[in-house]
Amino acid sequence: MEPLQLAAILAGAVLLASMVSVEIGVSVALVELALGVALGNTFNLDPNASWLAFIAGFASVVLTFLAGAEVDPDDFRERFGASVAIGVVSFAGPFVAATLVALGPLGWSTKASLIAGVALSTTSLAVVYAVLVETGLNTVRIGKLIMSACFVTDMCTVIALSLIFIKPTVWFPVFLVVSVAFIVLMPKLSPWFFGRYGDRVIEPEIKLVFVILFVLMVLGNEANSQAVLPAFVLGLVMSRHYRQHQEEQRRLRVVAFAFLTPFFFLRGGLNVSLAAVFANLGILGAFVAAKMVPKLGLVYPLARRHARSNATFTTLLMSTGLTFGTISSLYGLNAHIIDRTQFSLLVTVVVLSAIVPTAIAQRWFSPPRAGEHPHRPLPPEPSEILIGESTSRQHDPA
Protein backbone atom coordinates (compact mmCIF):
# COMPACT_ATOMS: atom_id res chain seq x y z
CA MET A 1 0.00 0.00 0.00
CA GLU A 2 1.26 3.47 -0.88
CA PRO A 3 2.20 5.73 2.07
CA LEU A 4 -0.43 8.30 1.09
CA GLN A 5 -3.16 5.66 0.99
CA LEU A 6 -2.18 4.34 4.41
CA ALA A 7 -2.10 7.90 5.78
CA ALA A 8 -5.59 8.59 4.43
CA ILE A 9 -7.01 5.43 6.00
CA LEU A 10 -5.41 6.15 9.36
CA ALA A 11 -6.51 9.80 9.26
CA GLY A 12 -10.09 8.62 8.78
CA ALA A 13 -9.65 6.26 11.71
CA VAL A 14 -8.33 9.14 13.85
CA LEU A 15 -11.45 11.19 13.11
CA LEU A 16 -13.76 8.24 13.72
CA ALA A 17 -12.05 7.47 17.03
CA SER A 18 -12.59 11.05 18.20
CA MET A 19 -16.30 10.90 17.34
CA VAL A 20 -16.78 7.51 19.03
CA SER A 21 -14.90 8.71 22.11
CA VAL A 22 -17.23 11.70 22.49
CA GLU A 23 -20.34 9.59 21.97
CA ILE A 24 -19.53 6.77 24.41
CA GLY A 25 -17.45 8.72 26.94
CA VAL A 26 -14.35 6.51 26.75
CA SER A 27 -10.79 7.77 26.33
CA VAL A 28 -9.92 8.30 22.67
CA ALA A 29 -6.63 6.44 23.21
CA LEU A 30 -8.56 3.22 23.89
CA VAL A 31 -10.74 3.69 20.81
CA GLU A 32 -7.66 4.32 18.66
CA LEU A 33 -6.02 1.15 19.97
CA ALA A 34 -9.15 -0.89 19.22
CA LEU A 35 -9.48 0.59 15.72
CA GLY A 36 -5.82 -0.19 15.09
CA VAL A 37 -6.43 -3.86 15.92
CA ALA A 38 -9.51 -3.97 13.67
CA LEU A 39 -7.85 -2.23 10.72
CA GLY A 40 -4.61 -4.19 10.98
CA ASN A 41 -6.37 -7.54 10.88
CA THR A 42 -9.04 -6.60 8.34
CA PHE A 43 -6.87 -4.85 5.76
CA ASN A 44 -3.41 -6.17 6.71
CA LEU A 45 -1.98 -2.67 7.13
CA ASP A 46 1.76 -2.41 7.75
CA PRO A 47 2.59 -1.04 11.24
CA ASN A 48 6.26 -0.78 10.29
CA ALA A 49 5.85 1.81 7.54
CA SER A 50 8.79 4.17 8.03
CA TRP A 51 6.74 7.36 8.32
CA LEU A 52 4.32 5.76 10.77
CA ALA A 53 7.10 4.34 12.94
CA PHE A 54 8.77 7.76 12.99
CA ILE A 55 5.63 9.68 14.03
CA ALA A 56 4.69 7.06 16.63
CA GLY A 57 8.19 7.07 18.11
CA PHE A 58 8.26 10.84 18.36
CA ALA A 59 4.75 10.85 19.83
CA SER A 60 5.83 8.55 22.66
CA VAL A 61 8.65 10.94 23.60
CA VAL A 62 6.39 14.02 23.41
CA LEU A 63 3.76 12.30 25.56
CA THR A 64 6.39 11.42 28.14
CA PHE A 65 7.64 15.02 28.20
CA LEU A 66 4.09 16.32 28.66
CA ALA A 67 3.46 13.80 31.43
CA GLY A 68 6.56 15.02 33.26
CA ALA A 69 5.41 18.62 32.89
CA GLU A 70 2.15 17.74 34.66
CA VAL A 71 3.92 16.49 37.81
CA ASP A 72 4.28 18.98 40.62
CA PRO A 73 7.92 18.71 41.83
CA ASP A 74 6.93 19.66 45.39
CA ASP A 75 4.21 17.02 45.43
CA PHE A 76 6.61 14.50 43.88
CA ARG A 77 9.17 15.09 46.64
CA GLU A 78 6.47 14.94 49.30
CA ARG A 79 5.23 11.56 48.09
CA PHE A 80 8.50 10.23 46.72
CA GLY A 81 8.31 7.12 48.89
CA ALA A 82 4.79 6.27 47.72
CA SER A 83 5.68 6.77 44.05
CA VAL A 84 8.79 4.59 44.32
CA ALA A 85 7.05 1.85 46.30
CA ILE A 86 4.10 1.58 43.92
CA GLY A 87 6.32 1.87 40.85
CA VAL A 88 8.86 -0.74 41.92
CA VAL A 89 6.35 -3.44 42.88
CA SER A 90 4.40 -2.69 39.70
CA PHE A 91 7.55 -3.62 37.77
CA ALA A 92 9.00 -6.42 39.89
CA GLY A 93 5.90 -8.61 40.25
CA PRO A 94 5.04 -9.04 36.55
CA PHE A 95 8.72 -9.24 35.57
CA VAL A 96 9.34 -12.24 37.81
CA ALA A 97 5.99 -13.91 37.07
CA ALA A 98 6.12 -13.55 33.28
CA THR A 99 9.75 -14.70 33.12
CA LEU A 100 9.01 -17.82 35.17
CA VAL A 101 5.85 -18.64 33.17
CA ALA A 102 7.71 -18.36 29.86
CA LEU A 103 10.75 -20.26 31.13
CA GLY A 104 8.82 -23.04 32.87
CA PRO A 105 5.40 -24.11 31.53
CA LEU A 106 5.87 -22.53 28.09
CA GLY A 107 9.42 -23.77 27.56
CA TRP A 108 10.80 -20.56 26.05
CA SER A 109 14.55 -19.96 26.01
CA THR A 110 16.13 -17.98 28.86
CA LYS A 111 16.60 -14.85 26.75
CA ALA A 112 13.10 -15.07 25.27
CA SER A 113 11.66 -15.51 28.78
CA LEU A 114 13.50 -12.41 30.01
CA ILE A 115 12.14 -10.44 27.04
CA ALA A 116 8.65 -11.58 28.06
CA GLY A 117 9.31 -10.50 31.65
CA VAL A 118 10.52 -7.05 30.60
CA ALA A 119 7.73 -6.51 28.07
CA LEU A 120 4.98 -7.41 30.53
CA SER A 121 6.42 -5.51 33.50
CA THR A 122 5.64 -2.09 32.06
CA THR A 123 3.03 0.52 32.88
CA SER A 124 2.04 2.77 30.00
CA LEU A 125 2.77 6.37 30.92
CA ALA A 126 1.43 7.37 27.50
CA VAL A 127 -1.97 5.72 28.02
CA VAL A 128 -2.24 6.87 31.63
CA TYR A 129 -1.35 10.45 30.73
CA ALA A 130 -3.86 10.53 27.86
CA VAL A 131 -6.66 9.28 30.13
CA LEU A 132 -5.79 11.63 32.99
CA VAL A 133 -5.69 14.66 30.68
CA GLU A 134 -9.04 13.81 29.09
CA THR A 135 -10.68 13.41 32.50
CA GLY A 136 -8.93 16.43 34.02
CA LEU A 137 -7.28 14.30 36.71
CA ASN A 138 -3.79 15.33 35.61
CA THR A 139 -4.14 18.47 37.74
CA VAL A 140 -5.04 16.76 41.04
CA ARG A 141 -2.97 14.82 43.56
CA ILE A 142 -4.15 11.34 42.61
CA GLY A 143 -3.32 11.91 38.96
CA LYS A 144 0.14 13.24 39.80
CA LEU A 145 0.83 10.28 42.07
CA ILE A 146 -0.14 7.82 39.33
CA MET A 147 2.04 9.54 36.74
CA SER A 148 5.02 9.58 39.11
CA ALA A 149 4.59 5.89 39.91
CA CYS A 150 4.25 5.08 36.19
CA PHE A 151 7.55 6.81 35.55
CA VAL A 152 9.27 4.74 38.25
CA THR A 153 7.92 1.51 36.72
CA ASP A 154 9.05 2.46 33.23
CA MET A 155 12.45 3.52 34.53
CA CYS A 156 12.88 0.08 36.10
CA THR A 157 11.83 -1.52 32.80
CA VAL A 158 14.36 0.45 30.75
CA ILE A 159 17.13 -0.28 33.25
CA ALA A 160 16.30 -4.01 33.18
CA LEU A 161 16.24 -4.13 29.36
CA SER A 162 19.52 -2.21 29.16
CA LEU A 163 21.36 -4.29 31.79
CA ILE A 164 20.20 -7.65 30.48
CA PHE A 165 20.38 -7.14 26.71
CA ILE A 166 21.52 -3.78 25.42
CA LYS A 167 25.21 -2.90 25.21
CA PRO A 168 25.66 0.89 25.28
CA THR A 169 27.85 2.32 22.53
CA VAL A 170 30.56 4.96 22.77
CA TRP A 171 27.79 7.51 22.29
CA PHE A 172 26.27 6.79 25.70
CA PRO A 173 28.45 9.31 27.64
CA VAL A 174 27.53 11.96 25.06
CA PHE A 175 23.84 11.08 25.43
CA LEU A 176 24.12 11.30 29.22
CA VAL A 177 25.98 14.63 29.23
CA VAL A 178 23.64 16.27 26.70
CA SER A 179 20.57 15.01 28.59
CA VAL A 180 21.86 16.46 31.87
CA ALA A 181 22.75 19.72 30.14
CA PHE A 182 19.23 20.12 28.73
CA ILE A 183 17.67 19.28 32.10
CA VAL A 184 19.83 21.85 33.89
CA LEU A 185 19.73 24.64 31.31
CA MET A 186 16.15 24.55 29.97
CA PRO A 187 14.45 25.93 33.13
CA LYS A 188 16.92 28.82 33.07
CA LEU A 189 16.68 29.44 29.33
CA SER A 190 12.90 29.18 29.03
CA PRO A 191 11.89 32.49 30.72
CA TRP A 192 14.18 34.47 28.41
CA PHE A 193 13.20 32.48 25.32
CA PHE A 194 9.48 32.80 26.06
CA GLY A 195 9.81 36.52 26.76
CA ARG A 196 11.68 37.12 23.51
CA TYR A 197 9.96 34.70 21.12
CA GLY A 198 6.90 33.29 22.86
CA ASP A 199 3.17 33.87 22.45
CA ARG A 200 3.30 34.06 18.65
CA VAL A 201 1.29 32.23 16.03
CA ILE A 202 4.46 30.60 14.66
CA GLU A 203 5.01 28.91 18.09
CA PRO A 204 8.83 29.15 18.49
CA GLU A 205 8.59 27.76 22.03
CA ILE A 206 6.98 24.52 20.79
CA LYS A 207 9.62 24.23 18.09
CA LEU A 208 12.33 24.59 20.73
CA VAL A 209 10.89 21.68 22.69
CA PHE A 210 10.64 19.56 19.55
CA VAL A 211 14.26 20.27 18.57
CA ILE A 212 15.49 19.22 22.01
CA LEU A 213 13.41 16.03 21.96
CA PHE A 214 14.68 15.16 18.48
CA VAL A 215 18.27 15.63 19.64
CA LEU A 216 17.62 13.32 22.60
CA MET A 217 16.08 10.72 20.26
CA VAL A 218 19.06 10.84 17.89
CA LEU A 219 21.62 10.50 20.67
CA GLY A 220 19.56 7.87 22.47
CA ASN A 221 19.38 5.81 19.28
CA GLU A 222 23.13 6.10 18.74
CA ALA A 223 23.78 5.15 22.36
CA ASN A 224 21.44 2.11 22.29
CA SER A 225 19.30 3.80 24.93
CA GLN A 226 15.89 5.50 25.09
CA ALA A 227 15.05 9.22 25.02
CA VAL A 228 11.87 8.85 27.06
CA LEU A 229 13.60 8.91 30.46
CA PRO A 230 15.42 12.23 30.00
CA ALA A 231 12.28 13.54 28.26
CA PHE A 232 10.20 12.87 31.39
CA VAL A 233 12.77 14.48 33.68
CA LEU A 234 13.01 17.45 31.32
CA GLY A 235 9.24 17.86 31.48
CA LEU A 236 9.41 17.57 35.27
CA VAL A 237 11.92 20.42 35.63
CA MET A 238 9.88 22.50 33.17
CA SER A 239 6.64 22.08 35.12
CA ARG A 240 7.03 25.32 37.09
CA HIS A 241 7.57 27.25 33.85
CA TYR A 242 4.41 25.75 32.37
CA ARG A 243 2.38 26.60 35.46
CA GLN A 244 3.25 30.24 34.73
CA HIS A 245 2.57 29.86 31.00
CA GLN A 246 -0.42 27.52 30.88
CA GLU A 247 -1.49 28.63 27.40
CA GLU A 248 1.89 27.54 26.04
CA GLN A 249 1.41 24.11 27.62
CA ARG A 250 -2.14 23.90 26.27
CA ARG A 251 -1.00 24.61 22.72
CA LEU A 252 1.72 21.96 22.93
CA ARG A 253 -0.86 19.49 24.22
CA VAL A 254 -3.20 20.34 21.33
CA VAL A 255 -0.46 19.67 18.77
CA ALA A 256 0.33 16.34 20.41
CA PHE A 257 -3.24 15.09 20.78
CA ALA A 258 -4.46 16.35 17.42
CA PHE A 259 -1.71 14.85 15.28
CA LEU A 260 1.01 12.84 17.03
CA THR A 261 -0.58 10.60 19.64
CA PRO A 262 -3.40 9.16 17.45
CA PHE A 263 -0.81 7.53 15.17
CA PHE A 264 1.06 6.21 18.21
CA PHE A 265 -2.02 4.44 19.56
CA LEU A 266 -3.21 3.25 16.13
CA ARG A 267 0.19 1.72 15.43
CA GLY A 268 0.04 -0.09 18.77
CA GLY A 269 -3.17 -1.78 17.65
CA LEU A 270 -1.82 -2.53 14.17
CA ASN A 271 0.92 -4.69 15.72
CA VAL A 272 -1.61 -7.26 16.98
CA SER A 273 -2.06 -10.41 14.89
CA LEU A 274 -5.40 -11.96 15.82
CA ALA A 275 -4.58 -15.12 13.84
CA ALA A 276 -1.53 -15.79 16.02
CA VAL A 277 -3.54 -14.95 19.11
CA PHE A 278 -6.44 -17.32 18.38
CA ALA A 279 -3.99 -20.10 17.61
CA ASN A 280 -2.34 -19.69 21.03
CA LEU A 281 -5.13 -18.71 23.41
CA GLY A 282 -3.70 -20.79 26.26
CA ILE A 283 -0.35 -19.02 26.09
CA LEU A 284 -2.13 -15.68 25.83
CA GLY A 285 -4.15 -16.43 28.96
CA ALA A 286 -1.03 -17.47 30.86
CA PHE A 287 0.72 -14.20 29.98
CA VAL A 288 -2.32 -12.09 30.81
CA ALA A 289 -2.43 -13.72 34.25
CA ALA A 290 1.34 -13.31 34.70
CA LYS A 291 1.01 -9.58 34.05
CA MET A 292 -2.28 -8.73 35.72
CA VAL A 293 -2.31 -10.89 38.86
CA PRO A 294 0.97 -9.51 40.31
CA LYS A 295 0.04 -5.98 39.27
CA LEU A 296 -3.35 -6.14 40.97
CA GLY A 297 -2.18 -8.13 43.98
CA LEU A 298 0.92 -6.07 44.79
CA VAL A 299 -0.13 -2.56 43.81
CA TYR A 300 -3.55 -2.55 45.47
CA PRO A 301 -2.34 -2.79 49.11
CA LEU A 302 0.05 0.13 48.54
CA ALA A 303 -2.64 2.09 46.73
CA ARG A 304 -4.95 1.51 49.70
CA ARG A 305 -2.28 2.95 51.95
CA HIS A 306 -1.40 6.02 49.88
CA ALA A 307 -4.63 6.72 47.95
CA ARG A 308 -7.35 4.90 49.86
CA SER A 309 -10.39 6.44 48.20
CA ASN A 310 -8.95 5.83 44.71
CA ALA A 311 -7.08 2.58 45.31
CA THR A 312 -8.88 0.56 42.63
CA PHE A 313 -8.57 3.32 40.04
CA THR A 314 -4.84 3.66 40.79
CA THR A 315 -4.27 -0.10 40.65
CA LEU A 316 -6.04 -0.50 37.31
CA LEU A 317 -4.13 2.33 35.65
CA MET A 318 -0.85 0.95 36.99
CA SER A 319 -1.76 -2.35 35.29
CA THR A 320 -1.68 -0.87 31.80
CA GLY A 321 1.11 -1.28 29.27
CA LEU A 322 2.00 -0.12 25.78
CA THR A 323 5.08 1.96 25.00
CA PHE A 324 7.93 0.06 26.62
CA GLY A 325 6.12 -3.25 26.29
CA THR A 326 6.05 -2.80 22.51
CA ILE A 327 9.64 -1.46 22.45
CA SER A 328 10.92 -4.45 24.44
CA SER A 329 9.03 -6.96 22.30
CA LEU A 330 10.23 -5.31 19.09
CA TYR A 331 13.81 -5.39 20.36
CA GLY A 332 13.49 -9.12 21.01
CA LEU A 333 12.10 -9.68 17.51
CA ASN A 334 14.77 -7.61 15.76
CA ALA A 335 17.54 -9.29 17.77
CA HIS A 336 16.11 -12.75 16.83
CA ILE A 337 15.51 -13.59 20.48
CA ILE A 338 11.79 -14.22 19.89
CA ASP A 339 9.93 -15.20 16.72
CA ARG A 340 6.96 -13.50 15.07
CA THR A 341 4.37 -15.58 16.92
CA GLN A 342 5.97 -14.88 20.31
CA PHE A 343 6.14 -11.20 19.38
CA SER A 344 2.43 -11.12 18.45
CA LEU A 345 1.47 -12.79 21.72
CA LEU A 346 3.47 -10.36 23.84
CA VAL A 347 2.22 -7.31 21.96
CA THR A 348 -1.36 -8.56 22.19
CA VAL A 349 -1.09 -8.86 25.97
CA VAL A 350 0.46 -5.39 26.09
CA VAL A 351 -2.34 -3.87 23.99
CA LEU A 352 -5.06 -5.69 25.93
CA SER A 353 -3.56 -4.37 29.15
CA ALA A 354 -3.76 -0.87 27.69
CA ILE A 355 -7.42 -1.23 26.79
CA VAL A 356 -9.19 -3.41 29.37
CA PRO A 357 -7.95 -2.09 32.76
CA THR A 358 -8.18 1.51 31.55
CA ALA A 359 -11.71 1.08 30.26
CA ILE A 360 -12.81 -0.51 33.54
CA ALA A 361 -11.09 2.17 35.61
CA GLN A 362 -12.59 5.01 33.60
CA ARG A 363 -16.08 3.55 33.41
CA TRP A 364 -16.60 2.35 36.99
CA PHE A 365 -13.84 3.66 39.26
CA SER A 366 -12.95 7.13 38.01
CA PRO A 367 -12.77 9.60 40.93
CA PRO A 368 -15.92 11.73 41.34
CA ARG A 369 -13.98 14.90 40.55
CA ALA A 370 -13.70 13.77 36.94
CA GLY A 371 -17.32 14.75 36.41
CA GLU A 372 -19.82 13.14 34.05
CA HIS A 373 -18.30 14.46 30.83
CA PRO A 374 -14.79 13.14 30.01
CA HIS A 375 -13.68 16.46 28.55
CA ARG A 376 -15.16 18.84 31.11
CA PRO A 377 -12.60 20.77 33.21
CA LEU A 378 -12.56 19.92 36.89
CA PRO A 379 -13.79 22.39 39.48
CA PRO A 380 -11.11 23.82 41.79
CA GLU A 381 -10.29 22.19 45.09
CA PRO A 382 -12.03 23.79 48.09
CA SER A 383 -8.60 24.82 49.37
CA GLU A 384 -7.91 26.59 46.07
CA ILE A 385 -11.17 28.53 46.39
CA LEU A 386 -10.32 29.60 49.92
CA ILE A 387 -6.83 30.63 48.88
CA GLY A 388 -8.23 32.62 45.97
CA GLU A 389 -10.76 34.37 48.18
CA SER A 390 -8.09 35.13 50.75
CA THR A 391 -5.80 36.59 48.09
CA SER A 392 -8.65 38.72 46.73
CA ARG A 393 -9.37 40.15 50.19
CA GLN A 394 -5.71 40.96 50.71
CA HIS A 395 -5.67 43.02 47.51
CA ASP A 396 -9.10 44.54 48.03
CA PRO A 397 -8.70 48.23 48.90
CA ALA A 398 -11.82 48.05 50.99
Secondary structure by P-SEA (a helix, b strand, c coil): ccaaaaaaaaaaaaaaaaaaaaaccccaaaaaaaaaaaaaaacccccccaaaaaaaaaaaaaaaaaaaaaccaaaaaaaaaaaaaaaaaacaaaaaaaaaaaaccccccaaaaaaaaaaaccccaaaaaaaaaaacccccaaaaaaaaaaaaaaaaaaaaaaacccccccaaaaaaaaaaaaaaccccaaaaaaaccccccccaaaaaaaaaaaaaaaaaaaacccaaaaaaaaaaaaaaaaaacaaaaaaaaaaaaaccaaaaaaaaaaaccaaaaaacaaaaaaaaaaccaaaaacaaaaaaaccccaaaaaaaaaacccaaaaaaaaaaaaaccccaaaaaaaaaaaaaaacaaaaaaacccccccccccccccccccaaaaaaaaaaaaaaccc
